Amino acid sequence: MRYGREALAVAVGGALRWRAVSALAALATTVLGFWRIGALAGLLVVASVLLVWSVAVGLVLARRLAATEDLRAPAFSLRPAIEPNRREIFRFDGHNFTPNTYLWVEVTNAGPTASFSARVRKAIGTGKDEYDVDEVAWEHTEERHYEIPRDHRARLRLANMCTKPGQRRLWFWTARSATWSPGGHAAGHRMADFGPVIEFDLTVTNSTFDTAMTRRLRIETEADGNVSSFDDVSGD
């Protein structure tokens, strides 16, 4: 009988130990499972943070690259244009001159908002040995500098040519700051002995970003003195 009780005790003790071991094993499995889930979630969070950071860094680098390109290149263009005016009359040396032709240069700014100025150099065909214009006039301002916003245009009031039977005159406009004038733009020397073809270098400077563009422009006139063409002949 004693041996039966001992055997029963041993059996019960073994069962209890087995249950304890099973419970511990189940607990360990549960903890390990939660740890694995937590680690995976952590990895996902880290990966998400890294992705967002990479995108942000990429955007910053792209903006800096775009800004660098804006600073590296002039990012503006020039286009000559003719505007006839058959009603306006200019009076020089006691004579009325008409019709009259305006010679404009349109400046398009593809870069950031900036201040621009322009000058004329190396002119030939004017009838003068040397003819320069240090401060070309702008439309809508009397100053030598003009601020052009991004993707906007402004016009240089470059020159005028007017005629009358047997006579003609050509002159370049300058900003009021370049030549004394009681008001408005100042007309440069009125040339009468110019040839059928006048060429010159027009340099437009982006003063804000210290870049510049020089184009070779050509004015061609007819026998009666009227302008037949005004073109960019830079060759590139």
C-alpha positions in Angstrom: 0.0 0.0 0.0 2.9 2.3 0.9 4.4 1.6 -2.5 1.2 2.4 -4.2 1.0 5.8 -2.5 4.6 6.5 -3.4 4.0 5.6 -7.0 0.9 7.8 -7.1 2.9 10.7 -5.6 5.7 10.2 -8.1 3.1 10.2 -11.0 1.3 13.3 -9.7 4.7 15.1 -9.2 5.8 14.1 -12.7 2.5 15.4 -14.1 2.8 18.7 -12.2 6.4 19.1 -13.4 5.4 18.5 -17.0 2.6 21.0 -16.7 5.0 23.5 -15.3 7.5 22.9 -18.0 4.8 23.2 -20.7 3.6 26.5 -19.2 7.1 27.9 -19.1 7.6 26.8 -22.7 4.3 28.4 -23.7 5.2 31.6 -21.9 8.6 31.6 -23.6 7.0 31.1 -27.0 4.6 33.9 -26.4 7.3 36.3 -25.2 9.5 35.4 -28.2 6.5 35.9 -30.5 5.8 39.4 -29.1 9.5 40.2 -29.3 9.6 39.2 -32.9 6.5 41.3 -33.7 8.0 44.3 -31.9 11.3 43.9 -33.7 9.5 43.8 -37.1 7.5 46.8 -36.3 10.6 48.6 -35.2 12.3 47.8 -38.4 9.3 49.0 -40.4 9.4 52.3 -38.4 13.1 52.7 -39.1 12.7 51.9 -42.8 9.8 54.5 -43.0 11.9 57.2 -41.3 14.8 56.5 -43.6 12.6 56.7 -46.7 11.1 60.0 -45.6 14.5 61.4 -44.8 15.9 60.2 -48.2 13.0 61.9 -50.0 13.5 65.2 -48.1 17.2 65.1 -48.8 16.5 64.5 -52.5 14.2 67.5 -52.7 16.7 69.7 -51.0 19.5 68.6 -53.3 17.2 69.1 -56.4 16.4 72.6 -55.3 20.0 73.4 -54.7 21.0 72.0 -58.1 18.3 74.1 -59.7 19.5 77.2 -57.9 23.1 76.4 -59.0 22.0 76.0 -62.6 20.2 79.4 -62.3 23.5 81.0 -61.1 25.7 79.2 -63.6 23.8 80.2 -66.8 22.5 83.6 -67.8 19.0 82.1 -68.1 17.7 84.9 -70.2 17.2 85.5 -73.9 17.2 88.5 -76.3 15.0 89.1 -79.3 15.3 92.2 -81.7 12.1 93.7 -82.9 11.0 96.5 -85.3 8.0 98.8 -84.5 7.1 101.3 -87.3 5.3 104.4 -86.4 4.1 106.5 -89.3 2.3 109.2 -87.3 5.0 110.3 -84.8 7.0 113.3 -85.8 10.5 114.2 -84.6 11.8 117.6 -85.2 15.6 118.1 -85.6 17.6 121.0 -87.0 14.4 122.8 -88.0 13.0 119.8 -90.0 10.2 117.4 -89.3 11.1 113.7 -89.7 8.5 111.0 -90.3 7.9 108.1 -90.6 9.7 106.8 -87.6 10.9 103.3 -86.7 11.6 102.1 -83.1 14.2 99.4 -82.6 13.5 97.3 -79.5 15.2 94.4 -77.9 13.0 92.1 -75.8 14.7 90.5 -72.8 13.0 87.4 -71.4 14.1 86.3 -67.9 13.9 82.5 -67.4 15.8 82.6 -64.0 15.0 84.1 -60.7 13.9 87.8 -60.4 16.9 89.9 -61.1 18.0 93.4 -62.1 19.3 93.9 -65.7 21.3 96.6 -67.5 22.6 96.9 -71.1 25.4 98.5 -73.2 26.4 98.8 -76.8 30.0 98.2 -78.0 32.0 97.8 -81.2 29.5 99.6 -83.5 30.4 99.8 -87.2 28.6 101.5 -90.0 27.5 104.5 -87.9 29.8 106.9 -89.8 31.8 107.4 -86.6 35.1 105.8 -85.7 33.8 104.9 -82.3 30.3 104.7 -81.0 29.4 103.2 -77.6 26.3 103.4 -75.4 27.1 102.8 -71.7 23.6 102.7 -70.4 20.9 101.6 -72.9 17.4 102.8 -72.0 14.5 100.6 -70.8 10.8 101.0 -71.5 8.8 102.2 -68.5 11.8 103.5 -66.5 14.4 106.2 -66.7 17.0 104.2 -64.8 19.7 102.1 -66.3 18.7 99.0 -64.2 15.3 97.2 -64.6 14.0 94.4 -62.5 12.5 91.5 -64.4 10.6 88.8 -62.5 11.0 85.1 -63.4 9.3 84.2 -66.7 8.6 87.8 -67.5 9.8 90.1 -70.3 11.0 93.7 -70.6 12.0 95.8 -73.6 15.2 97.8 -74.2 14.4 101.0 -76.0 17.5 100.7 -78.1 17.3 103.1 -81.1 15.1 105.1 -83.4 15.4 105.9 -87.1 13.4 108.6 -88.8 13.4 110.0 -92.3 12.2 112.8 -94.5 12.8 113.2 -98.2 16.5 113.3 -98.8 17.4 113.1 -95.1 17.5 110.5 -92.3 18.6 110.3 -88.7 19.5 107.4 -86.4 20.2 107.6 -82.7 20.4 105.3 -79.7 18.5 105.9 -76.5 20.2 106.1 -73.1 18.9 106.0 -69.6 18.4 109.4 -67.9 21.3 108.5 -65.5 23.7 108.2 -68.5 23.2 111.6 -70.1 21.8 114.7 -68.6 18.2 115.2 -69.7 15.5 117.5 -68.3 13.1 114.5 -68.3 12.6 111.0 -69.8 15.2 109.2 -71.8 18.1 110.9 -73.4 18.7 110.7 -77.2 22.3 110.0 -78.1 24.1 111.7 -81.0 21.8 111.9 -84.0 23.7 110.3 -86.8 23.1 111.2 -90.5 26.0 109.7 -92.3 25.5 106.0 -91.4 25.8 103.2 -93.9 23.2 100.8 -95.2 24.4 98.2 -92.6 25.1 98.9 -88.9 26.4 96.2 -86.6 27.1 96.3 -82.9 27.5 94.2 -79.8 24.7 94.4 -77.3 25.7 93.2 -73.8 22.8 92.6 -71.4 24.0 92.0 -67.8 22.1 90.3 -65.0 23.5 92.5 -62.2 21.9 90.4 -59.4 23.7 87.2 -60.3 26.7 88.7 -62.1 26.1 87.0 -65.5 26.0 88.5 -68.9 25.1 87.8 -72.6 26.5 89.5 -75.6 24.8 89.3 -79.0 25.9 90.8 -82.4 23.0 92.7 -83.9 22.6 94.1 -87.4 20.4 96.9 -88.7 19.9 97.0 -92.4 18.3 100.1 -94.1 16.8 100.7 -97.5 17.8 103.5 -99.9 15.1 105.8 -98.6 16.5 105.3 -95.0 13.7 103.0 -93.7 14.7 100.0 -91.7 14.4 96.7 -93.7 15.6 94.3 -91.0 16.9 94.1 -87.5 18.4 90.7 -86.6 20.7 88.8 -84.3 23.7 87.7 -86.4 25.8 86.2 -83.7 26.2 83.0 -85.6 25.4 80.5 -82.8 
